[in-house]
Amino acid sequence: MISIRGVSKHYGSFQVLTDCSTEVNKGEVIVVCGPSGSGKSTLIKCVNGLEPFQQGEIVVNGISVGDPKTNLPRLRAHVGMVFQHFELFPHMSIAANLTVAQEKVLGRPRDEALERGLKLLDRVGLKAHAHKHPGELSGGQQQRVAIARALAMDPICMLFDEPTSALDPEMINEVLDVMVELAQEGMTMMVVTHEMGFARKVAHRVVFMDQGRIVEDAAKEAFFATPRSERAQQFLAKILHH
Amino acid sequence: MSYAWHWEVLLQPAASGDTTYLGWMLAGFETTVALSLAAWLMALLLGGMVGVLRTVPGRLWSGLAAAYVELFRNVPLLVQLFSWYFVLPELLPPAWGDAYKQTNPFLQQFFAACVCLGFFTSARVAEQVRSGIDSLPRGQKNAGLALGFTLAQTYRYVMLPMALRLIVPPLTSEFLNVFKNSAVASTIGLLELAAQGRQLVDYTAQPFESFIAVTLLYMLINVFVMAGMRWVERKTRVPGYIGGK
């Protein structure tokens, strides 16, 4: 589904990504972790072309992201993305947030888009909030709406860029619950996160990055039981300490 | 100071014979309002486009937009006005220039002043629009693009609606400035409010009454503009957002 082959990226002389390669197969959940500044957010933004890269190739559902001829809007319309800071559109009601892209990008009729949006809103447990604006919801609620907004586009896969990093601790679980459910339904997911509990529960593989390189790319069990690299061992020791 | 107040001169028949001196002043008031509103409309349209271009990726368009802003913002308003009024007709093909000079002088003056104020103000509006767009969280653009919007759609549905709301307060003062700047049109002979005030002094020899009346009329415009812009602010307020509710 997502194939990342030898991707390198630099800003001027600063190397952000070096020769990154990994695969996400249909129905797989991949967790990408690593210390801050390791390039994991940059990598996931390369997958739907929000960040350009200079070398290598990323193929999503058979379409090359880096190819200048690729119709990126069309590709992105079916690759859901959830951001660290939610990025709901503050001037629109929750209902409008859920329907605007369905109408303007997919060309769905308004009532059909609204029906789909409200169904997903119900699924993330926020049906009663459809008329409100994003600023009137808590962070956890906003992030659940953001997930529903991405799902409303009927994505073939979902990208999560640190979806719980900006949340208060007591709101993290409500978002993770939605994500776990999604994973268990067989959604293809690439998730940048530090939530190792989530990784243990639903990930198939864990990709560990450090200084712009993929240091470790292993099945979940192997990654947690016997990380091969010293850097991953240190990282795990630190975040699993408490 | 001994000054003989004669407010009643305002109601005396004016030298033109068809109205009172107050009538002259109200005619000037109408010209000021018409000129300023036309220029403001032009400034909003042009300034909006140029402000957006300043923020798009790609050097060519943002560079051209930056040059536009620098040109119209840095040349003094009066110089710009003289250029439009005195210089431009000379630069046109002679047949056009002659045709232009034979149109109604009021229209010539009004047109030059409107275009001048419109371009001058558009450069300032463009800067406000740019700063509004720049002040949005960077992730908003990504969120729009990630949903499959084109860049143009992302501006249309995601960035501009918020950016324009953010700049309503600074735009209010730009709007007020158009009315005040419109007084320079008196230098090319357009009989707008300030020019009528001066003409009244010449004819009635009552400078205080004339200019107090002019001042009150400008203040009246300000009151309306501020009330109008506050209405816009209230109507576009976003619930739950900073400054909202």
HADDOCK unambig.tbl for C-alpha pairs under 7 A between the chains (distance, minus, plus):
assign (segid A and resid 50 and name CA) (segid B and resid 142 and name CA) 6.67 0.50 0.50
assign (segid A and resid 73 and name CA) (segid B and resid 145 and name CA) 6.86 0.50 0.50
assign (segid A and resid 73 and name CA) (segid B and resid 148 and name CA) 4.24 0.50 0.50
assign (segid A and resid 73 and name CA) (segid B and resid 149 and name CA) 5.86 0.50 0.50
assign (segid A and resid 73 and name CA) (segid B and resid 150 and name CA) 5.76 0.50 0.50
assign (segid A and resid 74 and name CA) (segid B and resid 148 and name CA) 5.91 0.50 0.50
assign (segid A and resid 76 and name CA) (segid B and resid 146 and name CA) 5.43 0.50 0.50
assign (segid A and resid 76 and name CA) (segid B and resid 147 and name CA) 6.09 0.50 0.50
assign (segid A and resid 76 and name CA) (segid B and resid 148 and name CA) 4.84 0.50 0.50
assign (segid A and resid 77 and name CA) (segid B and resid 146 and name CA) 6.86 0.50 0.50
assign (segid A and resid 77 and name CA) (segid B and resid 147 and name CA) 5.11 0.50 0.50
assign (segid A and resid 77 and name CA) (segid B and resid 148 and name CA) 3.94 0.50 0.50
assign (segid A and resid 81 and name CA) (segid B and resid 146 and name CA) 6.33 0.50 0.50
assign (segid A and resid 87 and name CA) (segid B and resid 139 and name CA) 6.20 0.50 0.50
assign (segid A and resid 87 and name CA) (segid B and resid 140 and name CA) 5.55 0.50 0.50
assign (segid A and resid 87 and name CA) (segid B and resid 143 and name CA) 6.09 0.50 0.50
assign (segid A and resid 89 and name CA) (segid B and resid 158 and name CA) 6.49 0.50 0.50
assign (segid A and resid 91 and name CA) (segid B and resid 162 and name CA) 6.51 0.50 0.50
assign (segid A and resid 91 and name CA) (segid B and resid 238 and name CA) 5.53 0.50 0.50
assign (segid A and resid 101 and name CA) (segid B and resid 147 and name CA) 6.35 0.50 0.50
assign (segid A and resid 105 and name CA) (segid B and resid 148 and name CA) 6.28 0.50 0.50
assign (segid A and resid 105 and name CA) (segid B and resid 149 and name CA) 6.24 0.50 0.50
assign (segid A and resid 133 and name CA) (segid B and resid 239 and name CA) 6.07 0.50 0.50
assign (segid A and resid 133 and name CA) (segid B and resid 240 and name CA) 6.72 0.50 0.50
assign (segid A and resid 135 and name CA) (segid B and resid 239 and name CA) 6.58 0.50 0.50
assign (segid A and resid 135 and name CA) (segid B and resid 240 and name CA) 4.04 0.50 0.50
assign (segid A and resid 135 and name CA) (segid B and resid 241 and name CA) 5.20 0.50 0.50
assign (segid A and resid 136 and name CA) (segid B and resid 239 and name CA) 6.97 0.50 0.50
assign (segid A and resid 136 and name CA) (segid B and resid 240 and name CA) 4.77 0.50 0.50
